[in-house]
Structures are given as C-alpha cells and as structure tokens.
Amino acid sequence: MAIEQHFTIGSVSLHTRTVGTGPGVIVLHGGPGAHHDYLLPQFDALARDRTLHYYDQRGGGRSPVGREVPVGWREQVADLDGLIDHWRLAPATILGYSWGALLAMLHAIEHPERVARLGLVSPAAATAHGRQEFEDRFAERMRDPRIQQRREALQQSGMRERDPETYRKRLFELSVAGYFADPGKAKDLTPFRVTGRTQDAVWKSLGDYDLGDRLRRLSVPALIMHGRHDPIPLACAEHTAKLLEAPLEVFEYSGHVPYVEEFEKFVGVLDEFLPKSGPQPSAVSSS
C-alpha cells in the first residue's frame, strides 16, 4: 500500500508517495510543473523488491507555492537533495522521466558524491538547442491533419455539454497525441496538468544551457532509455549516452512514453538496472 505524506524541505511543503519495500529509488516526474500521478500505474510495477519514492516537485501538483517563491532549476535541485537526506538514501539511485531525467542530471552535476546511479527515461535534451529541436518537432506533429480533424470533431460533438468528464479526457488525449508513436495509445496515459508559471520559470532559469562538459566529467553508472519515435530527437539521447559513457536502450515502437507504449520491455530493462532486494544489479558499462 502506498503512503502519501507532505514533508517540509527548506521552506517548501512537498507531497510525497512511497510504495514497495527494499532498496530506495527516487522517481522524478516530467514537466516541469507537472506531478507524479501520470507515471502511474505503470511505474509502480517497479516496486517489486524495491521502494519507490515519488514526489510532486515544487510549484506543481500537490506541492503548490506562492508566486513569490522561486521555482527555478537550482531550487528544484535543492529540494531533491533535501529529500535524499530525508529518506536517508545518499548516495541515491534516481530514476527520472523526461524533464525529471534532466533534473536528475542537474543534481548529479551539482552533487556527484550523492548519486549512486541514474536511470534516464526519455530524457529532455542536455542542451537548449536540443530542446528547441523537440519544440519544433512536437509542434509539427500536432499540426497533423488527423489530430486536427479529431479535435474539430470532438468540439462539434456536443460531448462538452453532454458528458463533460469524457470530453475533458478526450481533449487531454488529443493534446498529448504527438508524444506517441501510436496516437491511439494516448488513452492509456493518466491525465495530468502542468503549472505554466513553474514550467516557464524552470526553462528561463536554465537559459541557453549546455550540460556537455559537466556531464562528461561525471563518473556514475547510468542507463538511457529512449523511444525511436520520440519528438525529442534520438540524437539527443545518443549525445547524452556518449557524455555519460552509458548504454542507450532504444524502444523501437515508442514515442516519448515507453512506459505506456512498450510496458513489458520498460519494466524488464529497469528491473535489471535498479537496485532491489537480493542479488544487486551489476555496474553498467557503455556498449
């Protein structure tokens, strides 16, 4: 059974969720400005022989903050480091998804001695240039006539008045369809919302970033997982893998959401990499 609590880290109250037993793994959701719920229920399949620690990052989900509270990348890194202390996990295993993978890398750069290993799923690009490539590709996908036609049909269906809950779910599915290799699988993603102020503040705080030199100096076991059809270019994941001297596991039938699109492979790959009760995973080397 999952345990949900709020912990004060610094001056911010963060919503947390812990499930499983065994060695601890911190799970970082994407966004920025989203919340951990949309990783469920799929990520919970990893809570066999290990403990998963989720939290809503400051400024998103059930960890709201006032408009005067800073929510940039340095604050997000400090929160993560505080939770590592709170959960007594140093050096910690961190599993990050999308923006959460970039947050994991930023933390490792700032506190390399506090990290035991990194699992990076569909990682956001390690450079501002790569992020712009993603933005351009995603916008192009969302202009797909099939998505536009479905959106127009939904708006004209009368469902908004007849069945508001189903209407909102269908609208969400269309809003994320460009992330999937098969847009029809968007229905299997748990809906989520993004707090725009937090999202904007994090990217603004990063500026014209390039983590290359600092990632190259890291020495930490890592694994990168990336969908062949992700709007974040595969070349970005290849670049990150090269910098970290880490293996790259390509999901041939996935876009940005391999934990939905290739669930069994997703669980199998990470179950071998993440620490668990019993025999421990071996160190991962570049292939």
C-alpha contacts under 8 A as a table, 3 or more apart, distances in Angstrom:
res1	aa1	res2	aa2	distance
1	M	19	V	6.28
1	M	20	G	7.50
2	A	17	R	6.42
2	A	18	T	5.44
2	A	19	V	4.44
2	A	20	G	7.44
3	I	17	R	5.51
3	I	18	T	5.16
3	I	19	V	6.48
4	E	15	H	7.21
4	E	16	T	5.54
4	E	17	R	4.35
4	E	18	T	6.50
5	Q	15	H	5.86
5	Q	16	T	5.26
5	Q	17	R	6.48
6	H	13	S	6.09
6	H	14	L	5.29
6	H	15	H	4.44
6	H	16	T	5.86
7	F	13	S	5.46
7	F	14	L	5.35
7	F	15	H	6.66
7	F	16	T	7.32
8	T	11	S	6.35
8	T	12	V	5.39
8	T	13	S	4.26
8	T	14	L	6.18
9	I	12	V	5.42
9	I	13	S	6.29
9	I	14	L	7.09
9	I	79	D	6.23
9	I	82	G	6.00
9	I	83	L	7.09
10	G	79	D	7.58
10	G	82	G	7.68
12	V	58	R	7.27
12	V	63	S	7.93
12	V	65	V	7.29
13	S	58	R	7.92
13	S	63	S	6.22
14	L	55	Y	6.76
14	L	56	D	6.34
14	L	57	Q	6.85
14	L	58	R	6.55
14	L	62	R	7.33
14	L	63	S	4.87
15	H	55	Y	5.51
15	H	56	D	5.50
15	H	57	Q	7.98
15	H	62	R	5.70
15	H	63	S	5.52
16	T	53	H	7.13
16	T	54	Y	5.59
16	T	55	Y	4.10
16	T	56	D	6.52
17	R	53	H	5.96
17	R	54	Y	5.03
17	R	55	Y	6.03
18	T	51	T	6.93
18	T	52	L	5.67
18	T	53	H	4.66
18	T	54	Y	6.23
19	V	44	D	7.61
19	V	47	A	6.51
19	V	51	T	5.70
19	V	52	L	5.41
19	V	53	H	6.85
20	G	47	A	4.83
20	G	48	R	6.41
20	G	49	D	7.01
20	G	50	R	5.77
20	G	51	T	4.35
20	G	52	L	6.26
21	T	24	G	7.96
21	T	47	A	7.23
21	T	48	R	7.32
21	T	49	D	5.81
21	T	50	R	4.95
21	T	51	T	4.62
22	G	49	D	5.13
22	G	50	R	3.88
22	G	51	T	5.22
22	G	276	K	6.07
22	G	277	S	5.44
23	P	49	D	7.44
23	P	50	R	4.81
23	P	51	T	5.69
23	P	275	P	6.19
23	P	276	K	5.53
23	P	277	S	6.52
24	G	50	R	5.98
24	G	51	T	4.58
24	G	52	L	5.91
24	G	53	H	6.96
24	G	89	L	6.78
24	G	92	A	7.71
24	G	93	T	7.18
24	G	275	P	7.87
25	V	50	R	7.32
25	V	51	T	6.09
25	V	52	L	5.01
25	V	53	H	5.99
25	V	92	A	7.03
25	V	93	T	5.16
25	V	94	I	5.76
25	V	95	L	6.80
25	V	274	L	7.76
25	V	275	P	7.93
26	I	52	L	6.01
26	I	53	H	4.72
26	I	54	Y	6.12
26	I	92	A	7.44
26	I	93	T	6.39
26	I	94	I	4.86
26	I	95	L	5.98
27	V	52	L	6.67
27	V	53	H	5.90
27	V	54	Y	5.04
27	V	55	Y	7.48
27	V	94	I	6.14
27	V	95	L	4.81
27	V	96	G	5.77
27	V	97	Y	7.89
28	L	36	H	7.38
28	L	54	Y	6.65
28	L	55	Y	7.20
28	L	94	I	7.50
28	L	95	L	6.19
28	L	96	G	4.53
28	L	97	Y	6.12
28	L	100	G	4.67
28	L	101	A	7.08
28	L	103	L	7.82
28	L	104	A	7.59
29	H	34	A	7.22
29	H	35	H	6.30
29	H	36	H	5.19
29	H	39	L	7.12
29	H	55	Y	8.00
29	H	56	D	7.60
29	H	57	Q	7.97
29	H	96	G	6.40
29	H	97	Y	5.50
29	H	98	S	7.27
29	H	99	W	7.13
29	H	100	G	5.00
30	G	33	G	7.73
30	G	34	A	6.31
30	G	35	H	7.48
30	G	36	H	7.90
30	G	96	G	7.71
30	G	97	Y	5.56
30	G	98	S	5.00
30	G	99	W	4.41
30	G	100	G	4.70
30	G	101	A	7.71
31	G	34	A	4.73
31	G	35	H	7.70
31	G	98	S	7.44
31	G	99	W	5.64
31	G	100	G	7.44
31	G	194	V	6.56
31	G	199	Q	6.63
32	P	60	G	7.93
32	P	99	W	6.12
32	P	100	G	7.76
32	P	194	V	7.29
32	P	195	T	7.97
32	P	198	T	6.51
32	P	199	Q	4.66
32	P	202	V	6.83
33	G	57	Q	7.17
33	G	58	R	7.68
33	G	59	G	5.99
33	G	60	G	4.50
33	G	61	G	7.44
33	G	194	V	4.96
33	G	195	T	4.76
33	G	196	G	6.71
33	G	197	R	7.71
33	G	198	T	4.99
33	G	199	Q	4.99
34	A	56	D	7.49
34	A	57	Q	7.69
34	A	60	G	5.21
34	A	61	G	6.04
34	A	192	F	6.89
34	A	193	R	5.85
34	A	194	V	4.41
34	A	195	T	6.42
35	H	38	Y	7.06
35	H	55	Y	7.55
35	H	56	D	4.83
35	H	57	Q	6.82
35	H	60	G	5.81
35	H	61	G	4.71
35	H	62	R	7.49
35	H	192	F	7.19
35	H	193	R	7.61
35	H	194	V	7.70
36	H	39	L	5.83
36	H	40	L	7.62
36	H	54	Y	6.52
36	H	55	Y	6.26
36	H	56	D	5.64
36	H	61	G	7.80
37	D	40	L	5.50
37	D	190	T	7.23
37	D	192	F	7.27
38	Y	41	P	7.82
38	Y	189	L	6.72
38	Y	190	T	4.67
38	Y	191	P	6.12
38	Y	192	F	5.91
39	L	42	Q	6.30
39	L	43	F	5.74
39	L	190	T	7.31
40	L	43	F	5.61
40	L	44	D	6.42
40	L	190	T	6.88
41	P	44	D	5.61
41	P	45	A	7.45
42	Q	45	A	5.77
42	Q	259	Y	6.40
42	Q	260	V	7.11
42	Q	263	F	7.31
43	F	46	L	5.77
43	F	47	A	7.78
43	F	259	Y	7.30
43	F	267	V	7.97
44	D	47	A	5.28
44	D	52	L	7.68
45	A	48	R	6.76
45	A	267	V	6.93
46	L	50	R	7.39
46	L	52	L	7.73
46	L	267	V	6.43
46	L	270	L	7.63
46	L	271	D	6.58
47	A	50	R	5.24
47	A	51	T	5.72
47	A	52	L	5.98
48	R	51	T	7.72
48	R	276	K	7.74
49	D	276	K	5.06
49	D	277	S	5.00
49	D	278	G	8.00
50	R	275	P	7.07
50	R	276	K	4.91
50	R	277	S	6.42
56	D	60	G	6.22
56	D	61	G	5.83
56	D	62	R	6.26
56	D	63	S	5.71
57	Q	60	G	5.88
57	Q	61	G	7.65
57	Q	63	S	6.36
57	Q	76	Q	6.99
57	Q	79	D	7.93
58	R	63	S	5.21
58	R	64	P	6.24
58	R	65	V	6.75
58	R	71	V	6.54
58	R	76	Q	6.89
58	R	79	D	7.87
59	G	63	S	5.77
59	G	64	P	4.58
59	G	65	V	5.30
59	G	71	V	6.44
59	G	195	T	7.01
59	G	198	T	5.63
60	G	63	S	5.50
60	G	64	P	5.56
60	G	194	V	6.87
60	G	195	T	5.73
60	G	198	T	7.10
61	G	64	P	6.54
61	G	193	R	7.72
61	G	194	V	7.89
61	G	195	T	7.83
65	V	69	V	6.22
66	G	69	V	5.45
67	R	70	P	7.73
70	P	75	E	6.96
71	V	74	R	7.95
71	V	75	E	5.76
71	V	76	Q	6.61
71	V	198	T	6.08
71	V	201	A	6.39
71	V	202	V	6.51
72	G	75	E	5.49
72	G	76	Q	6.39
72	G	198	T	7.61
72	G	201	A	5.56
72	G	202	V	4.34
72	G	203	W	7.68
72	G	204	K	7.77
72	G	205	S	5.39
72	G	206	L	7.83
73	W	76	Q	4.97
73	W	77	V	6.14
73	W	103	L	7.52
73	W	202	V	5.38
73	W	203	W	7.94
73	W	205	S	6.30
73	W	206	L	6.79
74	R	77	V	5.10
74	R	78	A	6.21
75	E	78	A	5.02
75	E	79	D	6.22
76	Q	79	D	5.16
76	Q	80	L	6.36
76	Q	103	L	7.56
77	V	80	L	5.18
77	V	81	D	6.21
77	V	103	L	6.85
77	V	106	L	6.99
77	V	107	H	5.36
78	A	81	D	5.06
78	A	82	G	6.11
79	D	82	G	5.03
79	D	83	L	6.28
80	L	83	L	5.14
80	L	84	I	6.30
80	L	107	H	7.66
81	D	84	I	5.06
81	D	85	D	6.60
81	D	107	H	7.56
82	G	85	D	5.20
82	G	86	H	6.20
83	L	86	H	4.69
83	L	87	W	5.94
84	I	87	W	5.35
84	I	88	R	5.82
84	I	89	L	5.29
84	I	90	A	6.00
84	I	92	A	6.76
85	D	88	R	4.81
85	D	89	L	6.55
85	D	90	A	6.80
86	H	89	L	7.96
89	L	92	A	4.98
89	L	93	T	7.88
90	A	114	R	5.31
90	A	115	V	6.77
90	A	116	A	7.74
91	P	113	E	6.75
91	P	114	R	4.31
91	P	115	V	4.57
91	P	116	A	4.95
92	A	114	R	6.18
92	A	115	V	4.74
92	A	116	A	5.11
92	A	117	R	6.99
93	T	115	V	6.24
93	T	116	A	5.25
93	T	117	R	4.88
93	T	118	L	6.05
93	T	119	G	7.84
93	T	274	L	7.57
93	T	275	P	7.90
94	I	104	A	6.59
94	I	115	V	7.47
94	I	116	A	7.96
94	I	117	R	6.44
94	I	118	L	5.13
94	I	119	G	6.22
95	L	100	G	7.99
95	L	101	A	7.08
95	L	104	A	7.53
95	L	118	L	5.98
95	L	119	G	4.52
95	L	120	L	6.04
95	L	121	V	7.56
96	G	99	W	7.51
96	G	100	G	4.40
96	G	101	A	3.83
96	G	102	L	7.40
96	G	103	L	7.42
96	G	104	A	6.05
96	G	118	L	7.69
96	G	119	G	6.23
96	G	120	L	5.16
96	G	121	V	6.10
96	G	123	P	7.58
97	Y	100	G	4.71
97	Y	101	A	4.88
97	Y	120	L	6.17
97	Y	121	V	4.72
97	Y	122	S	5.99
97	Y	123	P	6.16
98	S	101	A	5.26
98	S	102	L	6.88
98	S	120	L	7.76
98	S	121	V	6.27
98	S	122	S	5.01
98	S	123	P	4.35
98	S	124	A	4.94
99	W	102	L	5.06
99	W	103	L	6.23
99	W	123	P	6.47
99	W	124	A	5.22
100	G	103	L	4.87
100	G	104	A	6.13
100	G	123	P	7.52
100	G	124	A	7.95
101	A	104	A	4.97
101	A	105	M	6.34
101	A	119	G	7.67
101	A	120	L	5.03
101	A	121	V	6.52
101	A	122	S	7.52
101	A	123	P	4.97
101	A	124	A	6.59
102	L	105	M	5.02
102	L	106	L	6.14
102	L	123	P	6.16
102	L	124	A	5.67
102	L	125	A	7.36
102	L	126	A	6.95
103	L	106	L	4.99
103	L	107	H	6.13
104	A	107	H	5.17
104	A	108	A	6.17
104	A	118	L	7.26
104	A	120	L	7.98
105	M	108	A	5.00
105	M	109	I	6.12
105	M	118	L	7.97
105	M	215	L	7.60
106	L	109	I	5.12
106	L	110	E	6.34
107	H	110	E	5.13
107	H	111	H	5.83
107	H	112	P	7.55
108	A	111	H	5.05
108	A	112	P	4.63
108	A	113	E	7.89
108	A	114	R	7.32
108	A	115	V	6.17
108	A	218	L	7.76
109	I	112	P	5.70
109	I	214	R	6.38
109	I	215	L	6.64
109	I	218	L	7.01
111	H	114	R	5.50
111	H	115	V	7.23
112	P	115	V	5.66
112	P	218	L	7.03
112	P	220	V	7.88
113	E	116	A	7.87
115	V	118	L	7.57
115	V	220	V	7.33
116	A	220	V	6.52
116	A	221	P	7.15
117	R	220	V	5.72
117	R	221	P	4.86
117	R	222	A	5.56
118	L	220	V	7.35
118	L	221	P	6.42
118	L	222	A	4.56
118	L	223	L	6.43
119	G	222	A	5.77
119	G	223	L	5.06
119	G	224	I	6.34
119	G	225	M	7.97
119	G	270	L	7.77
119	G	273	F	7.89
119	G	274	L	7.77
120	L	123	P	5.70
120	L	222	A	7.45
120	L	223	L	6.05
120	L	224	I	4.82
120	L	225	M	6.19
121	V	224	I	6.04
121	V	225	M	4.79
121	V	226	H	6.25
122	S	224	I	7.53
122	S	225	M	5.87
122	S	226	H	4.71
122	S	227	G	6.90
122	S	230	D	7.73
122	S	232	I	7.83
122	S	237	A	7.69
122	S	256	H	5.92
122	S	257	V	7.39
122	S	258	P	7.95
123	P	224	I	7.55
123	P	225	M	7.80
123	P	226	H	7.39
123	P	237	A	6.81
124	A	131	R	6.98
124	A	232	I	7.04
125	A	128	A	7.18
125	A	130	G	5.17
125	A	131	R	5.39
125	A	232	I	7.19
125	A	236	C	5.61
125	A	237	A	7.11
125	A	240	T	7.77
126	A	130	G	7.00
126	A	131	R	7.85
126	A	209	Y	7.73
126	A	210	D	6.04
126	A	211	L	5.54
126	A	212	G	6.96
126	A	236	C	7.27
126	A	240	T	6.63
127	T	130	G	5.25
127	T	131	R	6.44
127	T	208	D	7.58
127	T	209	Y	5.46
127	T	210	D	4.25
127	T	211	L	6.29
127	T	212	G	7.62
128	A	131	R	4.98
128	A	132	Q	6.30
128	A	207	G	7.47
128	A	208	D	5.34
128	A	209	Y	5.20
128	A	210	D	6.38
129	H	132	Q	5.16
129	H	133	E	6.41
129	H	208	D	7.88
130	G	133	E	5.02
130	G	134	F	6.41
130	G	232	I	7.65
130	G	233	P	7.63
130	G	236	C	6.34
131	R	134	F	5.08
131	R	135	E	6.36
131	R	232	I	7.44
132	Q	135	E	4.98
132	Q	136	D	6.22
133	E	136	D	5.21
133	E	137	R	6.17
133	E	232	I	7.19
133	E	233	P	7.32
134	F	137	R	5.13
134	F	138	F	5.98
134	F	231	P	5.52
134	F	232	I	4.60
134	F	233	P	6.61
135	E	138	F	5.27
135	E	139	A	6.13
136	D	139	A	5.26
136	D	140	E	6.26
137	R	140	E	5.09
137	R	141	R	6.29
137	R	231	P	5.62
137	R	232	I	7.62
138	F	141	R	5.07
138	F	142	M	6.26
138	F	178	G	6.17
138	F	179	Y	7.32
138	F	231	P	5.58
139	A	142	M	5.16
139	A	143	R	6.52
140	E	143	R	5.25
140	E	144	D	7.06
141	R	144	D	5.40
141	R	178	G	5.31
142	M	147	I	6.63
142	M	148	Q	7.63
142	M	175	S	8.00
142	M	177	A	7.51
142	M	178	G	5.57
143	R	147	I	7.09
143	R	148	Q	6.64
144	D	147	I	5.47
144	D	148	Q	6.41
145	P	148	Q	4.92
145	P	149	Q	5.91
146	R	149	Q	5.16
146	R	150	R	6.22
147	I	150	R	5.17
147	I	151	R	6.17
147	I	174	L	6.68
147	I	177	A	7.58
148	Q	151	R	5.09
148	Q	152	E	6.23
149	Q	152	E	5.15
149	Q	153	A	6.09
150	R	153	A	5.02
150	R	154	L	6.10
150	R	174	L	7.75
151	R	154	L	5.16
151	R	155	Q	6.27
151	R	171	L	7.35
151	R	174	L	6.82
152	E	155	Q	5.12
152	E	156	Q	6.25
153	A	156	Q	5.18
153	A	157	S	5.98
154	L	157	S	5.06
154	L	158	G	7.64
154	L	159	M	7.17
154	L	167	Y	7.63
154	L	170	R	7.80
154	L	171	L	7.77
155	Q	158	G	6.89
155	Q	159	M	7.66
155	Q	160	R	7.45
157	S	160	R	7.74
158	G	161	E	5.81
158	G	162	R	6.19
159	M	162	R	4.72
159	M	163	D	5.16
159	M	164	P	6.49
159	M	166	T	7.48
159	M	167	Y	5.65
160	R	163	D	5.79
160	R	164	P	4.72
160	R	167	Y	5.25
160	R	168	R	7.67
161	E	164	P	5.89
163	D	166	T	5.62
163	D	167	Y	6.18
164	P	167	Y	4.95
164	P	168	R	6.17
165	E	168	R	5.27
165	E	169	K	6.38
166	T	169	K	5.05
166	T	170	R	6.17
167	Y	170	R	5.20
167	Y	171	L	6.09
168	R	171	L	5.02
168	R	172	F	6.12
169	K	172	F	5.10
169	K	173	E	6.27
169	K	191	P	7.24
170	R	173	E	5.06
170	R	174	L	6.35
170	R	187	K	7.85
171	L	174	L	5.20
171	L	175	S	6.26
172	F	175	S	4.98
172	F	176	V	6.50
172	F	191	P	6.65
173	E	176	V	5.46
173	E	177	A	5.95
173	E	186	A	5.24
173	E	187	K	5.82
173	E	189	L	7.99
173	E	191	P	7.94
174	L	177	A	5.05
174	L	186	A	7.67
175	S	178	G	7.52
176	V	179	Y	5.67
176	V	180	F	7.62
176	V	186	A	6.68
177	A	180	F	5.72
177	A	183	P	4.71
177	A	184	G	7.50
177	A	186	A	5.78
178	G	181	A	7.87
178	G	183	P	6.73
178	G	231	P	7.66
179	Y	183	P	7.59
179	Y	230	D	6.45
179	Y	231	P	6.42
179	Y	255	G	5.70
179	Y	256	H	5.22
179	Y	257	V	7.03
180	F	183	P	5.09
180	F	185	K	7.06
180	F	186	A	6.86
180	F	229	H	7.37
180	F	230	D	7.14
180	F	254	S	6.55
180	F	255	G	4.47
180	F	256	H	6.06
180	F	257	V	6.59
180	F	261	E	7.77
181	A	229	H	5.54
181	A	230	D	7.32
181	A	253	Y	6.53
181	A	254	S	5.23
181	A	255	G	4.59
181	A	256	H	7.97
181	A	261	E	7.97
182	D	185	K	5.80
182	D	186	A	7.85
182	D	254	S	7.75
182	D	255	G	7.87
183	P	186	A	5.60
184	G	187	K	6.53
185	K	188	D	5.57
185	K	189	L	7.48
185	K	260	V	7.57
185	K	261	E	6.95
186	A	189	L	5.47
187	K	190	T	7.87
188	D	260	V	6.77
189	L	260	V	6.81
194	V	199	Q	7.30
195	T	198	T	5.61
195	T	199	Q	6.36
196	G	199	Q	5.04
196	G	200	D	6.05
197	R	200	D	5.26
197	R	201	A	6.01
198	T	201	A	5.07
198	T	202	V	6.15
199	Q	202	V	5.47
199	Q	203	W	6.53
200	D	203	W	5.46
200	D	204	K	6.03
201	A	204	K	5.08
201	A	205	S	6.01
202	V	205	S	5.13
202	V	206	L	6.43
203	W	206	L	5.15
203	W	207	G	6.44
204	K	207	G	5.20
206	L	209	Y	5.65
210	D	213	D	7.87
211	L	214	R	5.65
211	L	215	L	5.92
212	G	215	L	5.31
212	G	216	R	6.09
212	G	240	T	7.98
212	G	243	L	6.67
213	D	216	R	5.20
213	D	217	R	6.66
214	R	217	R	5.25
214	R	218	L	6.75
215	L	218	L	5.23
215	L	243	L	5.89
215	L	244	L	6.15
216	R	243	L	4.72
216	R	244	L	5.86
218	L	244	L	6.75
219	S	244	L	7.39
220	V	244	L	7.71
221	P	246	A	7.09
221	P	283	A	6.38
221	P	284	V	5.82
221	P	285	S	7.38
222	A	244	L	7.08
222	A	246	A	5.44
222	A	247	P	7.48
222	A	284	V	6.81
223	L	241	A	7.71
223	L	246	A	5.65
223	L	247	P	5.59
223	L	248	L	6.35
223	L	249	E	7.64
223	L	273	F	7.71
223	L	284	V	7.42
224	I	237	A	7.08
224	I	240	T	7.96
224	I	241	A	6.36
224	I	246	A	6.97
224	I	247	P	6.31
224	I	248	L	4.77
224	I	249	E	6.15
225	M	237	A	7.95
225	M	248	L	5.79
225	M	249	E	4.74
225	M	250	V	5.96
225	M	251	F	7.26
226	H	230	D	7.21
226	H	234	L	6.95
226	H	237	A	6.71
226	H	248	L	7.40
226	H	249	E	6.42
226	H	250	V	5.14
226	H	251	F	5.97
226	H	255	G	7.90
226	H	256	H	7.28
226	H	258	P	7.53
227	G	230	D	5.13
227	G	234	L	7.43
227	G	250	V	5.66
227	G	251	F	4.49
227	G	252	E	6.13
227	G	253	Y	6.92
227	G	254	S	4.57
227	G	255	G	4.77
227	G	256	H	5.91
227	G	257	V	7.46
227	G	258	P	6.34
228	R	234	L	6.42
228	R	250	V	6.20
228	R	251	F	5.79
228	R	252	E	5.03
228	R	253	Y	6.68
228	R	254	S	6.04
228	R	255	G	6.25
229	H	234	L	7.94
229	H	252	E	7.51
229	H	253	Y	7.21
229	H	254	S	5.76
229	H	255	G	4.22
229	H	256	H	7.24
230	D	233	P	6.37
230	D	234	L	7.07
230	D	254	S	6.89
230	D	255	G	3.77
230	D	256	H	4.50
230	D	257	V	7.98
231	P	255	G	6.91
231	P	256	H	6.81
232	I	236	C	7.03
232	I	256	H	7.44
233	P	236	C	5.45
233	P	237	A	7.20
234	L	237	A	5.21
234	L	238	E	6.24
235	A	238	E	4.90
235	A	239	H	6.06
236	C	239	H	5.06
236	C	240	T	6.31
237	A	240	T	5.05
237	A	241	A	6.08
237	A	248	L	7.55
238	E	241	A	5.06
238	E	242	K	6.14
238	E	248	L	6.94
239	H	242	K	5.13
239	H	243	L	6.23
240	T	243	L	5.10
240	T	244	L	6.24
241	A	244	L	5.22
241	A	245	E	5.69
241	A	246	A	4.89
241	A	247	P	6.20
241	A	248	L	6.10
242	K	245	E	4.88
242	K	246	A	6.50
243	L	246	A	7.77
245	E	285	S	7.18
245	E	286	S	5.31
246	A	284	V	7.16
246	A	285	S	6.00
246	A	286	S	4.58
246	A	287	S	7.47
247	P	284	V	7.43
247	P	285	S	6.62
247	P	286	S	4.70
247	P	287	S	5.50
251	F	254	S	5.55
251	F	258	P	6.85
251	F	262	E	7.34
253	Y	261	E	7.06
253	Y	262	E	7.06
254	S	257	V	6.50
254	S	258	P	5.26
254	S	261	E	5.47
254	S	262	E	6.59
255	G	258	P	6.60
255	G	261	E	7.66
257	V	260	V	5.64
257	V	261	E	6.18
258	P	261	E	4.76
258	P	262	E	5.10
258	P	263	F	6.47
258	P	266	F	6.47
259	Y	262	E	5.87
259	Y	263	F	4.70
259	Y	266	F	5.57
259	Y	267	V	7.68
260	V	263	F	5.27
262	E	265	K	5.65
262	E	266	F	6.08
263	F	266	F	5.00
263	F	267	V	6.25
264	E	267	V	5.30
264	E	268	G	6.11
265	K	268	G	4.98
265	K	269	V	6.01
266	F	269	V	5.51
266	F	270	L	6.35
267	V	270	L	5.39
267	V	271	D	5.82
268	G	271	D	5.18
268	G	272	E	6.53
269	V	272	E	5.52
269	V	273	F	6.62
270	L	273	F	4.92
270	L	274	L	5.82
271	D	274	L	5.67
271	D	275	P	7.96
272	E	281	P	6.14
273	F	281	P	5.73
273	F	282	S	7.70
273	F	284	V	7.80
274	L	281	P	6.69
275	P	280	Q	5.70
275	P	281	P	5.99
276	K	279	P	7.36
276	K	280	Q	6.27
276	K	281	P	7.84
277	S	280	Q	7.25
